[in-house]
């Protein structure tokens, strides 16, 4: 073990030494008489336990970082061979744009006409090029393949207002107004210039459909996330007040269960609970991009029920969902034709969100693997609800496009999250539910550029420089192909390509928070790319999304702000 530690970077060796000192101190304390040992209160004990978990997680990450940055002779030889064969395969099998056809068109030509679901990923939540490529591919799928809905990694009530605009069913005059429900951090994920253009393109497409065919052929835009507990509950009551006031009163009474977990009833504030939750997840390199979307408001409920053993609101949430499911069919046509049908559907989905969010937050303090799995299973149930909704509208063989992070859409079984932590995701679930022939998953990678991201949860969005990809990563391999933008067909391409890229190798994932100073720890994980995705699109140098609201922290200089150089683990 000592000879192995010598191969690690000096900063990592220092970190390991600190852990050793901590363990030695713990053993010394254990040998002291009981009355001489340190007595901890419940909160300090929890803090020490959290520190211990953080140290262990950081040590694990440090060892992995050491393996990646200072491999032994055999590992280095293997890495060179994999990179050499992969580089050659990438060049000879690359799908590149030409004067006649864009890269989006070339990618479309590789998607089987039998595909019912096309999953379009992203390697960050703040890259213009990923969003634009997804929008271009989606437009082609809508126009030429008859896809009828776009389902995205967003809260359902926020996305539904944009859906009504795209369908020509709302009073919003502009796409900017239609995106107005996206008020919570991270707003730039959906309030950005690419989304303005994309919604207008959808609206234009739907407006060109003859009026008598819009119900069947109109293209919708829906969210599939699970976080909007309170706003979804409010939308359910709002709908029921229009069609059945008595049912609305009953739902309001049942949802009042959540009201007793307000901020005034808790000794621990929302921010303190959130800080503790994210602190634990920071030790998990491949899931940094999952914790940032946690909304503070329901955390009071999560803490009270998950830790304080307060009675849950599960029964109330299920009761409202059951009641709404029974009533929506009867009231669907009472509001206004197609609009009434859409509003009834949103009531059903929002009631389902409340049920899913209750379970998600109730489970938050019982392990990140559990909440991750609950969230992605909710993704699947929403996709199936949209599919059913389209069929009820008369769409034969509904086809859907999904937009989400690579970490959700790439098959979890080919990654650390599935192999070591028992996590699953929507990409895996879609393949298992519908079969690989009906599902095409496309991942995205980049080597360097800029990204819209924050330093901390709920802090201002910034224009950040993306560090060049690490040696030993898929991004570095694809960068060395020397092409500015290209795609690889990992399913239909030659077996030699899949073997060259078999891995496992590192892959980068940036969420709404980007921390270059600890990039290896925070943003890289191991995976097997050919098993993770059917295709991968590599855009070598990318630029940040342009938020509609530029905060004071958004850089206006020509060069993006560069964080301090990485000196793991403290950035000293």
C-alpha positions as CSV (number, residue, x, y, z in Angstrom):
1,X,0.0,0.0,0.0
2,X,2.9,2.4,0.9
3,X,4.4,1.9,-2.5
4,X,1.1,2.6,-4.2
5,X,0.7,5.8,-2.2
6,X,4.0,7.0,-3.5
7,X,2.6,7.1,-7.0
8,X,-0.1,9.6,-6.0
9,X,0.2,13.3,-6.3
10,X,1.8,15.1,-3.3
11,X,-1.5,16.8,-2.4
12,X,-3.3,13.5,-2.4
13,X,-0.6,12.0,-0.2
14,X,-1.0,14.9,2.2
15,X,-4.8,14.3,2.3
16,X,-4.2,10.6,3.1
17,X,-1.9,11.6,5.9
18,X,-4.5,13.8,7.4
19,X,-7.0,11.0,7.3
20,X,-4.4,8.7,9.0
21,X,-3.9,11.3,11.8
22,X,-7.7,11.5,12.3
23,X,-8.0,7.8,12.6
24,X,-5.0,7.6,15.0
25,X,-6.7,10.3,17.2
26,X,-9.9,8.4,17.2
27,X,-8.1,5.2,18.4
28,X,-6.3,7.2,21.2
29,X,-9.7,8.6,22.4
30,X,-11.1,5.1,22.4
31,X,-8.4,3.9,24.8
32,X,-9.0,6.8,27.3
33,X,-11.3,6.3,30.3
34,X,-15.0,7.0,29.6
35,X,-15.1,10.1,31.7
36,X,-12.1,11.6,29.9
37,X,-13.5,11.1,26.4
38,X,-15.2,13.8,24.4
39,X,-19.0,13.9,24.8
40,X,-20.9,15.0,21.8
41,X,-24.5,16.3,21.6
42,X,-26.7,15.0,18.9
43,X,-26.0,17.8,16.4
44,X,-22.2,17.6,17.0
45,X,-22.4,13.8,16.6
46,X,-24.2,14.2,13.3
47,X,-21.6,16.8,12.2
48,X,-18.7,14.4,13.1
49,X,-20.5,11.6,11.3
50,X,-20.9,13.8,8.3
51,X,-17.3,14.8,8.4
52,X,-16.3,11.2,8.6
53,X,-18.4,10.3,5.6
54,X,-16.9,13.3,3.7
55,X,-13.4,12.2,4.6
56,X,-14.0,8.7,3.5
57,X,-15.6,9.8,0.3
58,X,-12.8,12.3,-0.4
59,X,-10.2,9.6,0.3
60,X,-11.9,7.3,-2.2
61,X,-12.0,10.0,-4.8
62,X,-8.4,10.9,-4.1
63,X,-7.3,7.4,-4.7
64,X,-9.3,7.3,-8.0
65,X,-7.8,10.7,-8.9
66,X,-4.4,9.3,-8.2
67,X,-5.0,6.3,-10.4
68,X,-6.2,8.6,-13.2
69,X,-3.4,11.1,-13.0
70,X,-0.5,8.8,-12.1
71,X,-1.2,5.3,-13.4
72,X,1.3,2.6,-13.0
73,X,3.3,1.3,-16.0
74,X,0.7,-1.3,-17.0
75,X,-2.1,1.2,-16.7
76,X,-0.2,3.8,-18.7
77,X,0.5,1.3,-21.5
78,X,-3.1,0.2,-21.6
79,X,-4.3,3.8,-21.8
80,X,-1.9,4.6,-24.7
81,X,-3.1,1.6,-26.6
82,X,-6.8,2.4,-26.0
83,X,-6.3,6.0,-27.0
84,X,-4.3,5.1,-30.1
85,X,-6.9,2.7,-31.4
86,X,-9.8,4.9,-30.4
87,X,-8.2,7.9,-32.1
88,X,-7.8,6.0,-35.3
89,X,-11.4,4.6,-35.1
90,X,-12.8,8.0,-34.4
91,X,-11.2,9.5,-37.5
92,X,-12.2,6.6,-39.8
93,X,-15.7,6.3,-38.5
94,X,-16.6,9.9,-37.7
95,X,-19.9,11.3,-39.0
96,X,-19.0,14.8,-40.1
97,X,-21.1,17.7,-41.7
98,X,-20.4,18.7,-45.3
99,X,-21.5,21.5,-47.6
100,X,-24.8,19.8,-48.3
101,X,-25.7,18.4,-44.9
102,X,-25.5,19.7,-41.4
103,X,-24.3,17.4,-38.5
104,X,-27.9,17.3,-37.3
105,X,-29.0,16.0,-40.7
106,X,-26.2,13.4,-40.7
107,X,-27.2,12.3,-37.2
108,X,-30.9,12.0,-38.3
109,X,-29.9,9.7,-41.2
110,X,-28.4,7.3,-38.6
111,X,-31.5,7.2,-36.5
112,X,-33.6,4.2,-37.4
113,X,-37.1,5.0,-38.8
114,X,-38.4,2.5,-36.3
115,X,-37.2,4.5,-33.4
116,X,-40.1,5.6,-31.1
117,X,-38.0,7.5,-28.6
118,X,-34.9,9.6,-29.2
119,X,-33.0,10.6,-26.1
120,X,-30.8,13.7,-26.5
121,X,-28.4,14.3,-23.7
122,X,-26.0,17.1,-22.7
123,X,-22.7,17.1,-20.8
124,X,-23.6,20.3,-19.0
125,X,-26.7,22.3,-18.1
126,X,-25.3,25.5,-19.5
127,X,-23.8,24.9,-23.0
128,X,-25.3,26.7,-26.0
129,X,-24.0,24.2,-28.6
130,X,-25.7,21.2,-26.8
131,X,-29.0,23.0,-26.7
132,X,-28.8,24.2,-30.3
133,X,-27.9,20.7,-31.6
134,X,-30.8,19.2,-29.6
135,X,-33.1,21.8,-31.0
136,X,-32.0,21.2,-34.6
137,X,-32.2,17.4,-34.4
138,X,-35.6,17.7,-32.7
139,X,-36.9,20.0,-35.4
140,X,-35.9,17.4,-38.0
141,X,-37.6,14.6,-36.1
142,X,-40.8,16.6,-35.8
143,X,-40.9,17.6,-39.5
144,X,-39.7,14.4,-41.1
145,X,-40.3,11.6,-38.7
146,X,-43.6,12.7,-37.1
147,X,-42.5,13.1,-33.5
148,X,-45.3,14.5,-31.5
149,X,-43.8,15.7,-28.1
150,X,-40.7,16.9,-26.5
151,X,-40.3,15.8,-22.8
152,X,-37.6,17.7,-20.9
153,X,-35.8,17.6,-17.5
154,X,-37.9,20.4,-16.1
155,X,-40.7,20.8,-13.6
156,X,-44.0,20.0,-15.2
157,X,-46.0,23.2,-14.3
158,X,-43.2,25.4,-15.5
159,X,-42.9,23.6,-18.8
160,X,-46.7,23.3,-19.3
161,X,-47.1,27.1,-19.8
162,X,-44.5,26.9,-22.6
163,X,-46.4,23.9,-24.0
164,X,-49.6,26.0,-24.3
165,X,-47.7,28.7,-26.1
166,X,-46.2,26.2,-28.5
167,X,-49.6,24.7,-29.2
168,X,-51.2,28.2,-29.7
169,X,-53.5,27.7,-26.7
170,X,-52.2,30.4,-24.3
171,X,-52.6,34.2,-24.1
172,X,-48.8,34.7,-24.0
173,X,-47.7,36.8,-26.9
174,X,-44.0,35.9,-26.8
175,X,-41.8,32.9,-26.0
176,X,-40.2,35.0,-23.2
177,X,-43.6,35.3,-21.5
178,X,-44.3,31.6,-22.0
179,X,-41.0,30.8,-20.2
180,X,-42.1,33.0,-17.3
181,X,-42.9,30.2,-14.9
182,X,-39.2,29.3,-14.7
183,X,-38.5,31.5,-11.7
184,X,-36.4,29.3,-9.5
185,X,-32.7,28.5,-9.7
186,X,-31.4,27.5,-12.2
187,X,-33.5,29.8,-14.4
188,X,-31.0,29.8,-17.3
189,X,-31.5,26.1,-18.0
190,X,-34.8,27.1,-19.7
191,X,-34.8,30.9,-19.8
192,X,-32.1,31.3,-22.5
193,X,-31.9,32.4,-26.1
194,X,-31.9,28.9,-27.6
195,X,-35.2,28.1,-25.9
196,X,-36.8,31.3,-27.2
197,X,-36.0,30.3,-30.8
198,X,-37.0,26.7,-30.2
199,X,-40.4,27.5,-28.8
200,X,-41.1,29.9,-31.6
201,X,-40.1,27.2,-34.1
202,X,-42.5,24.7,-32.4
203,X,-45.3,27.4,-32.4
204,X,-44.7,28.1,-36.1
205,X,-44.9,24.4,-36.9
206,X,-48.1,23.9,-35.0
207,X,-49.7,27.0,-36.5
208,X,-49.1,25.6,-40.0
209,X,-51.2,22.5,-39.2
210,X,-54.8,22.8,-40.5
211,X,-57.2,23.6,-37.5
212,X,-59.0,20.3,-37.8
213,X,-55.7,18.4,-37.5
214,X,-54.1,20.3,-34.6
215,X,-55.5,18.1,-31.8
216,X,-53.9,15.0,-33.4
217,X,-50.8,16.4,-34.9
218,X,-49.9,19.3,-32.7
219,X,-46.4,19.0,-31.0
220,X,-46.3,19.4,-27.3
221,X,-43.6,20.4,-24.8
222,X,-43.7,18.8,-21.3
223,X,-41.6,18.6,-18.2
224,X,-40.9,15.3,-16.4
225,X,-39.2,16.3,-13.1
226,X,-40.4,15.7,-9.6
227,X,-39.4,18.7,-7.6
228,X,-42.4,21.0,-7.9
229,X,-44.4,19.8,-4.9
230,X,-46.1,23.1,-3.9
231,X,-46.6,24.6,-7.4
232,X,-48.0,21.3,-8.7
233,X,-50.4,21.1,-5.8
234,X,-51.5,24.7,-6.6
235,X,-52.1,23.9,-10.2
236,X,-54.3,20.9,-9.3
237,X,-56.5,23.0,-7.1
238,X,-56.6,25.8,-9.7
239,X,-57.9,23.3,-12.3
240,X,-60.5,21.7,-9.9
241,X,-61.8,25.1,-8.9
242,X,-62.8,25.7,-12.6
243,X,-64.5,22.3,-13.1
244,X,-65.5,21.0,-9.7
245,X,-65.3,23.4,-6.7
246,X,-66.3,20.7,-4.2
247,X,-63.4,18.5,-5.4
248,X,-61.1,21.6,-5.2
249,X,-62.1,22.1,-1.6
250,X,-61.4,18.5,-0.8
251,X,-58.0,18.6,-2.5
252,X,-57.1,21.8,-0.7
253,X,-58.0,20.2,2.6
254,X,-55.9,17.1,1.9
255,X,-52.9,19.1,0.6
256,X,-53.0,21.2,3.8
257,X,-51.1,18.4,5.3
258,X,-47.9,19.9,3.8
259,X,-48.6,23.3,5.3
260,X,-47.8,22.3,8.9
261,X,-44.1,21.8,7.8
262,X,-43.6,25.5,7.3
263,X,-40.3,27.3,8.2
264,X,-41.6,28.6,11.5
265,X,-42.1,25.1,12.9
266,X,-38.5,23.9,12.3
267,X,-35.4,24.5,14.4
268,X,-33.3,23.9,11.3
269,X,-33.6,26.3,8.4
270,X,-34.0,25.4,4.8
271,X,-30.5,26.5,3.9
272,X,-28.9,24.5,6.8
273,X,-30.8,21.4,5.7
274,X,-29.8,21.9,2.1
275,X,-26.2,22.6,3.0
276,X,-26.0,19.3,4.9
277,X,-27.6,17.4,2.0
278,X,-25.4,18.8,-0.7
279,X,-22.3,18.4,1.6
280,X,-22.9,14.6,1.6
281,X,-23.4,14.5,-2.1
282,X,-20.3,16.5,-2.8
283,X,-18.3,13.4,-2.0
284,X,-19.9,11.6,-4.9
285,X,-18.1,12.6,-8.1
286,X,-20.6,11.5,-10.6
287,X,-23.6,12.9,-8.9
288,X,-22.7,16.5,-8.4
289,X,-24.9,17.3,-11.3
290,X,-28.0,15.8,-9.5
291,X,-28.0,17.6,-6.2
292,X,-28.1,21.1,-7.5
293,X,-31.7,20.9,-8.6
294,X,-33.1,20.3,-5.1
295,X,-35.5,23.1,-4.2
296,X,-35.2,24.4,-0.7
297,X,-39.0,24.9,0.1
298,X,-39.9,21.2,0.6
299,X,-36.9,20.4,2.7
300,X,-38.7,21.2,5.9
301,X,-41.0,18.3,5.1
302,X,-38.1,16.0,4.2
303,X,-36.4,16.7,7.5
304,X,-39.5,16.5,9.6
305,X,-40.7,13.2,8.1
306,X,-37.4,11.6,7.2
307,X,-35.5,12.4,10.4
308,X,-38.0,13.7,12.9
309,X,-40.5,10.8,12.3
310,X,-43.4,13.2,11.7
311,X,-46.5,11.7,10.0
312,X,-46.2,11.8,6.2
313,X,-48.6,13.2,3.7
314,X,-48.4,10.2,1.4
315,X,-52.0,9.2,2.0
316,X,-53.3,12.7,1.2
317,X,-51.2,12.9,-2.0
318,X,-52.5,9.5,-3.2
319,X,-56.1,10.4,-2.4
320,X,-56.0,13.5,-4.5
321,X,-54.3,11.8,-7.4
322,X,-56.9,9.0,-7.3
323,X,-59.7,11.6,-7.2
324,X,-58.2,13.6,-10.1
325,X,-57.7,10.5,-12.2
326,X,-61.4,9.7,-11.7
327,X,-62.6,13.2,-12.6
328,X,-60.3,14.4,-15.5
329,X,-62.0,12.3,-18.1
330,X,-65.4,13.6,-17.1
331,X,-64.3,17.2,-17.2
332,X,-61.8,17.2,-20.1
333,X,-64.2,18.7,-22.6
334,X,-65.9,21.2,-20.2
335,X,-63.3,24.0,-20.5
336,X,-62.7,24.4,-24.2
337,X,-62.1,21.5,-26.6
338,X,-58.4,21.0,-27.2
339,X,-57.4,23.4,-24.4
340,X,-59.7,21.6,-21.9
341,X,-58.1,18.3,-22.9
342,X,-54.6,19.7,-22.2
343,X,-55.7,21.3,-18.9
344,X,-57.2,18.0,-17.7
345,X,-53.9,16.2,-18.6
346,X,-51.9,18.8,-16.7
347,X,-54.1,18.3,-13.6
348,X,-53.5,14.6,-13.7
349,X,-49.7,15.0,-14.2
350,X,-49.4,17.6,-11.5
351,X,-51.3,15.4,-9.0
352,X,-48.8,12.7,-9.9
353,X,-45.9,15.1,-9.3
354,X,-47.2,15.8,-5.8
355,X,-47.4,12.1,-5.1
356,X,-43.9,11.6,-6.5
357,X,-42.4,14.6,-4.8
358,X,-43.8,13.6,-1.4
359,X,-42.1,10.2,-1.7
360,X,-38.9,11.8,-3.1
361,X,-38.5,14.3,-0.2
362,X,-39.6,11.8,2.4
363,X,-36.8,9.5,1.2
364,X,-34.1,12.2,0.9
365,X,-32.3,11.4,4.2
366,X,-32.3,7.7,3.5
367,X,-29.7,7.6,0.8
368,X,-29.0,9.4,-2.5
369,X,-29.3,6.2,-4.5
370,X,-32.9,5.8,-3.4
371,X,-33.9,9.4,-4.3
372,X,-32.0,9.3,-7.6
373,X,-33.9,6.1,-8.5
374,X,-37.3,7.5,-7.4
375,X,-36.7,10.6,-9.6
376,X,-35.8,8.7,-12.7
377,X,-38.7,6.3,-12.2
378,X,-40.9,9.4,-12.1
379,X,-39.3,10.5,-15.4
380,X,-40.5,7.2,-16.9
381,X,-44.0,7.4,-15.6
382,X,-44.3,10.9,-17.0
383,X,-43.1,9.8,-20.4
384,X,-45.6,7.0,-20.3
385,X,-48.4,9.4,-19.3
386,X,-47.5,11.7,-22.3
387,X,-47.5,8.7,-24.6
388,X,-50.9,7.7,-23.4
389,X,-52.1,11.3,-23.7
390,X,-51.0,11.5,-27.3
391,X,-52.7,8.2,-28.1
392,X,-55.9,9.5,-26.6
393,X,-55.6,12.5,-29.0
394,X,-55.6,10.2,-31.9
395,X,-51.8,10.0,-32.5
396,X,-51.0,6.6,-34.0
397,X,-47.7,5.2,-32.6
398,X,-46.7,8.3,-30.6
399,X,-43.0,9.3,-30.9
400,X,-41.3,11.3,-28.3
401,X,-38.0,13.2,-27.9
402,X,-36.4,13.4,-24.5
403,X,-34.0,16.1,-23.3
404,X,-32.0,15.6,-20.2
405,X,-28.4,15.4,-18.9
406,X,-26.2,12.6,-20.1
407,X,-26.3,11.2,-16.5
408,X,-30.0,10.5,-16.9
409,X,-30.2,9.4,-20.6
410,X,-27.1,7.2,-20.8
411,X,-27.7,3.7,-19.6
412,X,-26.7,3.6,-15.9
413,X,-25.6,0.0,-16.2
414,X,-22.6,1.2,-18.1
415,X,-21.5,3.7,-15.5
416,X,-20.2,3.9,-11.9
417,X,-23.6,4.9,-10.7
418,X,-25.1,1.6,-11.8
419,X,-22.3,-0.8,-11.3
420,X,-21.1,0.4,-7.9
421,X,-24.0,2.2,-6.4
422,X,-27.0,0.3,-7.7
423,X,-28.5,3.4,-9.3
424,X,-30.7,3.4,-12.4
425,X,-31.8,6.1,-14.8
426,X,-34.4,6.9,-17.5
427,X,-32.0,5.7,-20.2
428,X,-31.8,2.3,-18.7
429,X,-35.5,2.2,-17.9
430,X,-36.5,3.2,-21.5
431,X,-34.3,0.4,-23.0
432,X,-35.8,-2.2,-20.5
433,X,-39.4,-1.0,-21.0
434,X,-39.5,-0.5,-24.8
435,X,-36.5,-2.5,-26.1
436,X,-33.3,-1.2,-27.6
437,X,-34.8,-1.1,-31.2
438,X,-37.4,1.5,-30.1
439,X,-35.0,3.7,-28.2
440,X,-32.0,5.7,-29.5
441,X,-29.9,7.5,-26.9
442,X,-27.4,10.1,-28.0
443,X,-24.8,11.6,-25.6
444,X,-22.8,14.8,-26.0
445,X,-19.2,15.6,-25.1
446,X,-16.9,18.6,-25.4
447,X,-13.2,19.2,-24.9
448,X,-13.1,22.9,-23.7
449,X,-14.9,26.2,-24.1
450,X,-17.2,28.1,-21.8
451,X,-20.3,27.2,-19.7
452,X,-23.1,29.0,-17.9
453,X,-22.9,27.7,-14.3
454,X,-22.9,28.8,-10.7
455,X,-20.4,28.4,-7.8
456,X,-23.0,27.4,-5.3
457,X,-26.7,26.5,-5.1
458,X,-28.9,29.6,-5.6
459,X,-25.9,31.8,-6.4
460,X,-25.7,34.0,-9.6
461,X,-25.0,32.3,-12.9
462,X,-21.5,33.0,-14.3
463,X,-19.7,32.6,-17.6
464,X,-17.1,30.1,-16.7
465,X,-14.2,28.6,-18.7
466,X,-14.3,24.8,-19.2
467,X,-11.0,23.2,-18.5
468,X,-9.5,21.1,-21.3
469,X,-10.5,17.5,-20.8
470,X,-8.3,15.3,-18.7
471,X,-5.9,12.7,-20.1
472,X,-7.5,9.3,-19.8
473,X,-11.0,10.6,-20.5
474,X,-13.3,10.0,-23.5
475,X,-13.3,13.7,-24.1
476,X,-9.6,13.7,-24.5
477,X,-9.7,10.8,-26.9
478,X,-12.4,12.4,-29.1
479,X,-10.5,15.7,-29.0
480,X,-7.3,14.1,-30.3
481,X,-9.3,13.0,-33.4
482,X,-8.6,16.6,-34.6
483,X,-12.2,17.3,-35.8
484,X,-14.2,20.4,-34.6
485,X,-17.6,18.5,-34.5
486,X,-18.5,15.0,-35.4
487,X,-20.6,12.0,-34.2
488,X,-19.9,8.4,-33.7
489,X,-22.5,5.6,-34.3
490,X,-21.7,3.3,-31.5
491,X,-24.6,0.9,-32.3
492,X,-24.4,0.7,-36.1
493,X,-20.7,1.4,-36.5
494,X,-18.0,-1.3,-36.8
495,X,-17.2,-3.6,-33.9
496,X,-13.6,-2.3,-33.9
497,X,-14.8,1.1,-32.9
498,X,-16.8,-0.3,-30.0
499,X,-13.8,-2.3,-28.8
500,X,-11.5,0.6,-29.0
501,X,-13.8,2.8,-26.9
502,X,-14.9,-0.1,-24.6
503,X,-13.3,1.5,-21.5
504,X,-14.0,1.9,-18.7
505,X,-12.6,5.5,-19.0
506,X,-13.4,8.8,-17.5
507,X,-16.3,11.0,-18.7
508,X,-17.1,14.6,-17.6
509,X,-20.4,15.7,-16.3
510,X,-21.1,19.4,-15.5
511,X,-24.4,20.3,-13.9
512,X,-25.7,23.8,-12.9
513,X,-22.7,24.1,-10.6
514,X,-19.2,23.9,-12.0
515,X,-16.1,23.8,-9.8
516,X,-12.9,23.6,-12.0
517,X,-10.7,23.8,-8.9
518,X,-11.8,20.3,-8.0
519,X,-12.8,19.1,-11.4
520,X,-11.6,15.5,-11.2
521,X,-13.4,15.0,-7.9
522,X,-16.5,16.9,-8.8
523,X,-17.2,16.2,-12.4
524,X,-15.6,13.0,-13.7
525,X,-16.8,9.4,-13.4
526,X,-16.0,6.1,-15.0
527,X,-18.2,4.6,-17.7
528,X,-18.2,2.4,-20.8
529,X,-19.3,4.7,-23.6
530,X,-20.4,2.2,-26.3
531,X,-22.8,0.6,-23.7
532,X,-23.9,3.9,-22.3
533,X,-25.1,5.5,-25.6
534,X,-26.1,4.4,-29.1
535,X,-24.4,7.5,-30.6
536,X,-22.2,10.3,-29.2
537,X,-21.9,13.8,-30.6
538,X,-18.5,15.5,-29.9
539,X,-18.4,19.3,-30.2
540,X,-14.8,20.1,-29.4
541,X,-15.0,23.7,-28.4
542,X,-18.3,24.9,-27.1
543,X,-19.8,28.2,-25.8
544,X,-22.0,29.0,-22.9
545,X,-25.8,29.4,-23.0
546,X,-26.9,33.1,-23.0
547,X,-29.3,33.6,-20.1
548,X,-32.3,35.9,-20.7
549,X,-31.4,37.6,-17.4
550,X,-27.7,38.5,-17.0
551,X,-26.8,38.9,-13.4
552,X,-24.0,41.1,-12.0
553,X,-21.8,38.0,-11.8
554,X,-22.1,37.4,-15.6
555,X,-18.7,38.3,-17.1
556,X,-18.7,40.8,-19.9
557,X,-15.0,40.6,-20.7
558,X,-13.8,38.7,-23.8
559,X,-12.3,35.9,-21.8
560,X,-14.4,33.9,-19.3
561,X,-13.4,33.9,-15.7
562,X,-11.0,31.1,-14.9
563,X,-11.0,29.6,-11.5
564,X,-7.8,29.1,-9.5
565,X,-5.6,26.2,-10.6
566,X,-6.5,22.8,-9.2
567,X,-4.5,21.7,-6.1
568,X,-6.6,18.8,-4.8
569,X,-8.2,18.6,-2.3
570,X,-8.4,22.1,-0.9
571,X,-7.3,24.3,-3.9
572,X,-4.5,25.8,-1.7
